[in-house]
Amino acid sequence: MAELRPIAPAFVVPGPSGVAVRDRLKHLTATDEEVLRLVGAHLGALASADLKTRCADGLGHCAQTWAARKRELTALSSARWAGAITKASHDQWVLARRCQADHIRDLEAAIATITRRLSQPVGKKGTRKEPGGYRSAQEWFAKSRRLHLLQDRLKRLRADQQAGRVRVVRGGKRLLNTRHNVEAAGLTEDEWRQRWEAERWFLAADGESGKRYGNETIRITPDGQVSIRLPAALAHHANAPHGRYVLACRVVFAHRGVEWRDRVEANRAVAYRIHLDAARGRWYITASWQIPAAPAVSLSAVLAAGVIGVDTNADHLAAWRLDAHGNPIGNPRRFTYDLNGNAEHRDAQVRHALTRLLHWARACGVNAIAIEDLDFQTEKTREKHGRRKRFRQVISGMPTGRLRARLTSMVDQSGIVIIAADPAYTSKWGAQHWQKPLTTKTRTTTRHDAAAVAIGRRAQGHPIRRRTAPPPAHRSDEQGHRTVQAGPDARGREGPRPRIPGPRTRSVGAGRGANAGDQNAQHRSERSAEHIQLMLSP
C-alpha cells in the first residue's frame, strides 16, 4: 500500500497589501497628447540608459553607484523623476535575478528527470512515484540529445548568475519577437512601432507622504485636475507655475474613489502611472497606494456560519455550501469561464466568475470561502508528462495563482475570508465518499462537486470520510459505539474498527471463521458470510 503524504493544515490567506485603481484620461487636446508623448519618450530614453548602467554594475552595485546614477539623471530631468527611474531600474534587475534563479531550478529538475529515465532500460514501466524508461530507442536518442542541450543552457545560466548578468528587455520580450512576425500578429510595421514605443515610455512617479496631495511629480487634486512636473529639457512646454503642465481632462476614480480622495486630501502618498493603449489610442492613469494589513482572525470564528468549498478546474469553478458541521446544504453551483484568447479576455473571464461566486456567498450569509492551495510549477514540465501534451496544456491553463490573488483582492473589506486547504487527494476521496451519496434522481453530482465538499470539510478541520451510520439494534451489536466520529488527529480513523473480544453471535464463538474481522465481507441483509460458509460445509 502506497504511503500517503502528510496533509498540511488549512490557513487563512492574507489580504492584499496595496490598492490600484484606474481611470481613462478623456477629452485630451492635441497639445496634451503631444506633451505626454514628449515626456514619456524623454524619460523612457533616460530609463533605458539607467537600466543598462544598472545591469552593467551587476553584483558590484552599491549605495554610492546608485547615488551617482541619480545625480546624473537629476541634471536631465528632476530629483523626483531621477529617484523614480533609478528605483524602477533596480526593481527590474531584482525581478530578472529572481526569474533567472527559477529558470535554473527548472532546468536542474528537468536534467535530473531525463538522466534518471535514460539510466533505465527502454520500455521499463514506471511507478506512481517515479517514471520508468523511455518507450522506444528513438525517444531515448532524442532525449539524450535534449539532455546535452539543457546542460549547456544550464551552464550558461549559472555563469550569468555568478557574474550578476541578467537579460532584460524594456518593452517586453514577447512584443520584441512580434517584430519578426507582424503579419501573423495582424499588425503593420507602423502599428508595431507605435506599440513598441508606447511600452518603452516612462511616466510613473512614486508618492510621498506630507507633500501636497501625496505626489509632487504627478499630482491629482481632489476635484480631478491632473498636472505633471516637466523635466528640465521640456520645461518650455509648461502652462502652469513651477514648470508644471496641467491637462485639460478631469479624473474620477469610480472604484475606491472615496478612499482615494481621503488620501489626497490628507496629503498621504499615492503613486501614479500614465500609459497609452496604442491599440485603442486611449490614455489611462493608474493610482496605487499601500493599505494596512487586516487583523488576524481565527478559523473557528470565520467558520461559525459555514463555508463554501470551491474546486478549481480548467473551465469552471465547482462550489458547494457546507454548514458548520461539514454537511452539504442545497445544490452545487458551477461558475464557468473561457480561458481562450488574449490575456485581457482571460482576466475578464476569471473576474466575472469570481464576482458571481462572491454574490452567491453574500446571499448565503457565509463568511468563508475554501479553495485549494494549488501550485502546478512542478507539473508543467514536458519531462514529467512528455507525451501527455493535452494534460500539460490543461494544467498550464488553470489560473491557480491568478485566481487566488484576484479572489483575495476582490473580497477585501467585504467580510469574507479566503481559506487555503491542502489539495492532496481531494478529488479522489471526494468522489469516493461523497459523489454517490449526494446523487439523487433530480441531481447529478459530478466528481468536481464532490471535490468541493472535500475541500470545504478539510478547511473546517473535519475528515473527508463521511460519518458511518450505526447498524440497527439487535442485529450484530448495539449501535452506541459507532455514533462517535473519530477526530481529525486520530490514527487509523479511516480503517475498520478494532476487533472486540467475545462471542459475536449465539452460534459462533469468538475468532471463528476466516471473515470474523472483515466487515466488508458480511452480508447485511442475511447472516454473515462466515455463517453461510459454516452452513454449506459438510
ROMI-107115 format. One line per field, with one value per residue (C-alpha): residue number from 1; x, y, z; residue in one letter. Coordinates in steps of 0.2 Angstrom, whole numbers. Layout:
residues N
i (NUM, ...) $
c1 (X, ...) $
c2 (Y, ...) $
c3 (Z, ...) $
aa (a, ...) $
This chain:
residues 538
i (1, 2, 3, 4, 5, 6, 7, 8, 9, 10, 11, 12, 13, 14, 15, 16, 17, 18, 19, 20, 21, 22, 23, 24, 25, 26, 27, 28, 29, 30, 31, 32, 33, 34, 35, 36, 37, 38, 39, 40, 41, 42, 43, 44, 45, 46, 47, 48, 49, 50, 51, 52, 53, 54, 55, 56, 57, 58, 59, 60, 61, 62, 63, 64, 65, 66, 67, 68, 69, 70, 71, 72, 73, 74, 75, 76, 77, 78, 79, 80, 81, 82, 83, 84, 85, 86, 87, 88, 89, 90, 91, 92, 93, 94, 95, 96, 97, 98, 99, 100, 101, 102, 103, 104, 105, 106, 107, 108, 109, 110, 111, 112, 113, 114, 115, 116, 117, 118, 119, 120, 121, 122, 123, 124, 125, 126, 127, 128, 129, 130, 131, 132, 133, 134, 135, 136, 137, 138, 139, 140, 141, 142, 143, 144, 145, 146, 147, 148, 149, 150, 151, 152, 153, 154, 155, 156, 157, 158, 159, 160, 161, 162, 163, 164, 165, 166, 167, 168, 169, 170, 171, 172, 173, 174, 175, 176, 177, 178, 179, 180, 181, 182, 183, 184, 185, 186, 187, 188, 189, 190, 191, 192, 193, 194, 195, 196, 197, 198, 199, 200, 201, 202, 203, 204, 205, 206, 207, 208, 209, 210, 211, 212, 213, 214, 215, 216, 217, 218, 219, 220, 221, 222, 223, 224, 225, 226, 227, 228, 229, 230, 231, 232, 233, 234, 235, 236, 237, 238, 239, 240, 241, 242, 243, 244, 245, 246, 247, 248, 249, 250, 251, 252, 253, 254, 255, 256, 257, 258, 259, 260, 261, 262, 263, 264, 265, 266, 267, 268, 269, 270, 271, 272, 273, 274, 275, 276, 277, 278, 279, 280, 281, 282, 283, 284, 285, 286, 287, 288, 289, 290, 291, 292, 293, 294, 295, 296, 297, 298, 299, 300, 301, 302, 303, 304, 305, 306, 307, 308, 309, 310, 311, 312, 313, 314, 315, 316, 317, 318, 319, 320, 321, 322, 323, 324, 325, 326, 327, 328, 329, 330, 331, 332, 333, 334, 335, 336, 337, 338, 339, 340, 341, 342, 343, 344, 345, 346, 347, 348, 349, 350, 351, 352, 353, 354, 355, 356, 357, 358, 359, 360, 361, 362, 363, 364, 365, 366, 367, 368, 369, 370, 371, 372, 373, 374, 375, 376, 377, 378, 379, 380, 381, 382, 383, 384, 385, 386, 387, 388, 389, 390, 391, 392, 393, 394, 395, 396, 397, 398, 399, 400, 401, 402, 403, 404, 405, 406, 407, 408, 409, 410, 411, 412, 413, 414, 415, 416, 417, 418, 419, 420, 421, 422, 423, 424, 425, 426, 427, 428, 429, 430, 431, 432, 433, 434, 435, 436, 437, 438, 439, 440, 441, 442, 443, 444, 445, 446, 447, 448, 449, 450, 451, 452, 453, 454, 455, 456, 457, 458, 459, 460, 461, 462, 463, 464, 465, 466, 467, 468, 469, 470, 471, 472, 473, 474, 475, 476, 477, 478, 479, 480, 481, 482, 483, 484, 485, 486, 487, 488, 489, 490, 491, 492, 493, 494, 495, 496, 497, 498, 499, 500, 501, 502, 503, 504, 505, 506, 507, 508, 509, 510, 511, 512, 513, 514, 515, 516, 517, 518, 519, 520, 521, 522, 523, 524, 525, 526, 527, 528, 529, 530, 531, 532, 533, 534, 535, 536, 537, 538) $
c1 (0, 7, 11, 1, 9, 6, -9, -4, -16, -28, -24, -32, -25, -18, -26, -19, -6, -10, -24, -23, -37, -38, -47, -46, -40, -54, -55, -37, -32, -19, -7, -9, -6, 10, 17, 13, 22, 37, 39, 36, 49, 62, 60, 60, 77, 84, 76, 84, 101, 100, 94, 109, 120, 112, 114, 132, 136, 129, 134, 145, 131, 131, 123, 137, 134, 115, 118, 129, 116, 103, 114, 117, 98, 94, 103, 92, 75, 72, 77, 60, 60, 78, 73, 58, 69, 83, 71, 62, 78, 84, 67, 68, 85, 80, 65, 76, 88, 73, 67, 84, 85, 68, 74, 89, 79, 68, 82, 90, 74, 72, 90, 88, 72, 80, 96, 86, 75, 90, 98, 83, 80, 70, 52, 53, 36, 37, 28, 17, 32, 45, 44, 51, 62, 58, 46, 57, 76, 71, 64, 79, 91, 81, 80, 99, 102, 90, 100, 116, 106, 99, 116, 124, 109, 111, 130, 127, 114, 125, 139, 127, 121, 138, 143, 127, 122, 103, 93, 81, 70, 62, 45, 44, 52, 36, 32, 50, 49, 32, 43, 48, 30, 20, 9, 5, 0, -11, -1, 8, 26, 19, 7, 20, 32, 18, 15, 34, 37, 22, 28, 46, 40, 41, 28, 27, 30, 30, 20, 27, 18, 17, 18, 4, -9, 3, 13, 24, 28, 11, -2, -21, -32, -47, -58, -49, -36, -21, -4, 14, 31, 40, 58, 71, 73, 55, 51, 47, 30, 24, 7, 7, 19, 34, 37, 21, 9, -10, -20, -37, -46, -53, -51, -64, -60, -76, -69, -62, -64, -69, -54, -43, -50, -47, -29, -25, -34, -24, -8, -4, 7, -1, 9, 3, 7, 1, 1, -5, -15, -8, -21, -36, -27, -33, -23, -26, -19, -17, -17, -10, -6, -2, -15, -13, -13, -30, -31, -29, -45, -47, -54, -67, -75, -74, -82, -96, -108, -102, -90, -91, -79, -73, -64, -54, -54, -49, -65, -76, -77, -87, -94, -104, -110, -107, -114, -104, -103, -97, -114, -118, -133, -143, -137, -120, -116, -105, -96, -89, -76, -67, -48, -46, -40, -28, -23, -37, -51, -44, -43, -61, -67, -59, -65, -83, -84, -77, -89, -104, -96, -95, -113, -118, -108, -116, -133, -130, -123, -106, -91, -78, -73, -61, -50, -36, -18, -13, 4, 7, 25, 32, 18, 20, 37, 37, 50, 37, 22, 31, 18, 3, 3, -15, -14, 1, -10, -24, -14, -4, -20, -28, -27, -22, -11, -20, -37, -32, -24, -39, -51, -41, -41, -60, -65, -56, -67, -82, -81, -77, -61, -52, -45, -32, -33, -21, -26, -20, -32, -47, -54, -51, -58, -72, -78, -76, -85, -97, -101, -113, -122, -126, -133, -152, -165, -166, -147, -132, -116, -100, -83, -79, -94, -89, -71, -78, -86, -70, -61, -74, -73, -54, -54, -66, -54, -66, -60, -66, -74, -92, -99, -104, -122, -124, -131, -149, -151, -151, -143, -124, -122, -129, -126, -120, -101, -102, -111, -95, -85, -66, -57, -46, -30, -35, -23, -32, -49, -51, -48, -60, -65, -54, -59, -69, -66, -80, -94, -102, -117, -126, -119, -101, -88, -76, -62, -70, -71, -59, -70, -73, -65, -69, -84, -84, -87, -103, -120, -130, -147, -145, -132, -114, -103, -94, -111, -116, -99, -102, -120, -113, -99, -102) $
c2 (0, 17, 29, 45, 61, 72, 84, 102, 112, 125, 143, 160, 168, 186, 200, 212, 225, 238, 245, 250, 259, 265, 279, 285, 302, 308, 324, 327, 340, 338, 348, 337, 321, 329, 334, 317, 309, 320, 317, 299, 297, 308, 299, 282, 285, 290, 274, 263, 271, 269, 251, 247, 255, 245, 229, 233, 236, 218, 212, 227, 239, 249, 264, 275, 269, 272, 290, 293, 287, 298, 313, 311, 309, 324, 336, 329, 328, 332, 324, 315, 309, 303, 294, 285, 280, 273, 263, 256, 250, 242, 233, 227, 220, 211, 203, 197, 189, 180, 174, 168, 158, 150, 145, 137, 127, 121, 116, 106, 97, 93, 87, 75, 68, 64, 57, 45, 39, 37, 26, 14, 0, 5, 1, -1, 4, 17, 18, 31, 40, 38, 37, 22, 21, 29, 19, 17, 18, 33, 43, 38, 45, 61, 64, 61, 75, 86, 82, 89, 105, 108, 105, 118, 130, 127, 130, 147, 152, 148, 158, 173, 171, 170, 186, 195, 196, 197, 198, 212, 219, 236, 234, 216, 201, 195, 211, 212, 195, 200, 212, 197, 191, 206, 199, 184, 195, 205, 221, 233, 239, 256, 249, 238, 253, 263, 249, 246, 265, 266, 252, 259, 276, 280, 290, 284, 293, 286, 295, 304, 307, 325, 333, 342, 329, 315, 317, 331, 324, 318, 327, 325, 336, 330, 338, 328, 340, 332, 341, 334, 341, 343, 338, 351, 348, 351, 365, 377, 367, 372, 380, 382, 389, 380, 370, 361, 356, 354, 343, 348, 332, 328, 311, 302, 286, 276, 262, 266, 285, 290, 281, 289, 306, 305, 300, 315, 327, 321, 323, 304, 295, 290, 283, 286, 279, 286, 274, 273, 259, 260, 248, 258, 275, 279, 286, 279, 284, 271, 276, 265, 265, 254, 248, 242, 223, 216, 210, 191, 181, 164, 150, 145, 162, 163, 145, 148, 152, 138, 138, 137, 124, 128, 116, 124, 117, 121, 129, 131, 133, 120, 126, 119, 126, 117, 120, 122, 103, 99, 94, 100, 112, 114, 111, 113, 128, 130, 146, 144, 154, 153, 154, 155, 171, 185, 190, 203, 191, 178, 190, 197, 179, 175, 191, 188, 170, 176, 190, 178, 167, 182, 187, 169, 169, 185, 179, 163, 173, 163, 172, 160, 153, 137, 135, 123, 129, 123, 125, 117, 123, 105, 98, 108, 101, 91, 79, 73, 72, 71, 63, 69, 86, 89, 86, 99, 111, 109, 112, 126, 135, 134, 151, 145, 159, 172, 166, 166, 183, 190, 182, 189, 207, 206, 200, 214, 224, 213, 202, 186, 177, 165, 149, 139, 120, 106, 99, 82, 68, 80, 74, 56, 55, 67, 55, 40, 46, 60, 58, 43, 48, 66, 60, 59, 57, 75, 80, 73, 75, 76, 72, 91, 94, 80, 88, 104, 96, 88, 104, 113, 99, 99, 118, 116, 103, 88, 72, 69, 52, 53, 48, 29, 26, 13, -4, -7, -14, -32, -37, -40, -27, -11, 5, 15, 13, 18, 35, 44, 51, 50, 66, 73, 68, 50, 37, 24, 33, 28, 9, -4, -3, -14, -32, -33, -50, -61, -70, -60, -72, -85, -100, -95, -92, -78, -78, -92, -91, -83, -67, -64, -47, -42, -30, -29, -47, -48, -49, -36, -42, -60, -69, -65, -74, -85, -92, -96, -105, -115, -120, -126, -135, -155) $
c3 (0, -5, 9, 9, 10, 26, 24, 28, 39, 32, 34, 31, 15, 20, 12, -1, 4, -9, -20, -38, -47, -65, -75, -93, -97, -108, -118, -120, -133, -146, -136, -121, -130, -138, -121, -114, -129, -127, -108, -110, -124, -115, -98, -107, -115, -98, -90, -104, -101, -82, -84, -95, -82, -68, -77, -81, -62, -58, -41, -39, -36, -20, -12, -20, -38, -35, -29, -44, -56, -48, -49, -67, -71, -60, -71, -86, -78, -59, -42, -41, -58, -56, -40, -49, -63, -53, -41, -56, -64, -48, -46, -64, -61, -45, -54, -68, -55, -47, -63, -68, -52, -55, -73, -66, -54, -68, -78, -64, -61, -80, -81, -66, -73, -90, -83, -72, -86, -98, -85, -85, -99, -114, -111, -92, -84, -70, -54, -46, -38, -52, -71, -80, -95, -112, -124, -139, -144, -155, -140, -129, -143, -144, -125, -124, -137, -127, -111, -118, -124, -107, -99, -110, -106, -88, -89, -97, -84, -70, -77, -79, -61, -54, -64, -60, -78, -82, -99, -98, -112, -109, -118, -116, -125, -132, -141, -147, -155, -163, -174, -184, -187, -189, -202, -192, -177, -189, -187, -199, -196, -191, -178, -171, -169, -160, -148, -145, -142, -130, -120, -118, -112, -93, -85, -67, -50, -33, -19, -4, 12, 18, 1, -7, -12, -9, -25, -31, -49, -55, -45, -45, -35, -26, -40, -53, -60, -67, -68, -72, -67, -83, -85, -86, -105, -108, -96, -110, -113, -96, -94, -75, -62, -56, -73, -72, -86, -82, -93, -99, -93, -76, -67, -57, -50, -49, -39, -22, -26, -9, -1, -14, -11, 8, 5, -7, 5, 19, 9, 10, -3, -19, -34, -52, -69, -85, -100, -118, -125, -143, -150, -145, -144, -126, -112, -94, -77, -63, -44, -31, -13, 2, 14, 32, 35, 40, 58, 60, 63, 70, 59, 72, 71, 52, 50, 63, 48, 37, 22, 3, -4, -22, -33, -47, -64, -82, -87, -72, -53, -44, -27, -13, 3, 19, 36, 52, 54, 37, 29, 11, 10, -5, -23, -30, -41, -56, -62, -79, -88, -105, -105, -124, -131, -125, -108, -106, -111, -99, -84, -88, -88, -71, -63, -69, -62, -45, -45, -47, -33, -21, -24, -20, -4, 2, -2, 8, 23, 23, 29, 22, 5, 5, -11, -15, -12, -29, -37, -54, -56, -55, -65, -81, -87, -103, -95, -82, -93, -110, -121, -112, -120, -118, -99, -98, -108, -96, -80, -88, -92, -75, -67, -49, -43, -53, -46, -28, -29, -38, -26, -11, -18, -23, -5, 3, 15, 11, 27, 18, 22, 10, 17, 8, 10, 5, -12, -8, -13, -13, -30, -26, -9, -13, -27, -16, -1, -7, -26, -24, -8, -15, -31, -32, -45, -48, -46, -54, -43, -53, -47, -46, -35, -23, -23, -17, -2, 2, 1, 12, 25, 25, 28, 43, 51, 48, 39, 21, 25, 29, 46, 46, 52, 65, 62, 68, 85, 89, 73, 77, 91, 98, 88, 103, 100, 82, 84, 90, 75, 76, 77, 63, 73, 77, 70, 60, 59, 41, 44, 51, 69, 81, 84, 101, 110, 115, 106, 92, 89, 98, 87, 83, 96, 96, 82, 72, 53, 41, 39, 58, 57, 39, 39, 20, 18, 28, 20, 30, 24, 30, 40, 39, 26, 38, 44, 27, 25, 40, 34, 17, 24, 26) $
aa (m, a, e, l, r, p, i, a, p, a, f, v, v, p, g, p, s, g, v, a, v, r, d, r, l, k, h, l, t, a, t, d, e, e, v, l, r, l, v, g, a, h, l, g, a, l, a, s, a, d, l, k, t, r, c, a, d, g, l, g, h, c, a, q, t, w, a, a, r, k, r, e, l, t, a, l, s, s, a, r, w, a, g, a, i, t, k, a, s, h, d, q, w, v, l, a, r, r, c, q, a, d, h, i, r, d, l, e, a, a, i, a, t, i, t, r, r, l, s, q, p, v, g, k, k, g, t, r, k, e, p, g, g, y, r, s, a, q, e, w, f, a, k, s, r, r, l, h, l, l, q, d, r, l, k, r, l, r, a, d, q, q, a, g, r, v, r, v, v, r, g, g, k, r, l, l, n, t, r, h, n, v, e, a, a, g, l, t, e, d, e, w, r, q, r, w, e, a, e, r, w, f, l, a, a, d, g, e, s, g, k, r, y, g, n, e, t, i, r, i, t, p, d, g, q, v, s, i, r, l, p, a, a, l, a, h, h, a, n, a, p, h, g, r, y, v, l, a, c, r, v, v, f, a, h, r, g, v, e, w, r, d, r, v, e, a, n, r, a, v, a, y, r, i, h, l, d, a, a, r, g, r, w, y, i, t, a, s, w, q, i, p, a, a, p, a, v, s, l, s, a, v, l, a, a, g, v, i, g, v, d, t, n, a, d, h, l, a, a, w, r, l, d, a, h, g, n, p, i, g, n, p, r, r, f, t, y, d, l, n, g, n, a, e, h, r, d, a, q, v, r, h, a, l, t, r, l, l, h, w, a, r, a, c, g, v, n, a, i, a, i, e, d, l, d, f, q, t, e, k, t, r, e, k, h, g, r, r, k, r, f, r, q, v, i, s, g, m, p, t, g, r, l, r, a, r, l, t, s, m, v, d, q, s, g, i, v, i, i, a, a, d, p, a, y, t, s, k, w, g, a, q, h, w, q, k, p, l, t, t, k, t, r, t, t, t, r, h, d, a, a, a, v, a, i, g, r, r, a, q, g, h, p, i, r, r, r, t, a, p, p, p, a, h, r, s, d, e, q, g, h, r, t, v, q, a, g, p, d, a, r, g, r, e, g, p, r, p, r, i, p, g, p, r, t, r, s, v, g, a, g, r, g, a, n, a, g, d, q, n, a, q, h, r, s, e, r, s, a, e, h, i, q, l, m, l, s, p) $
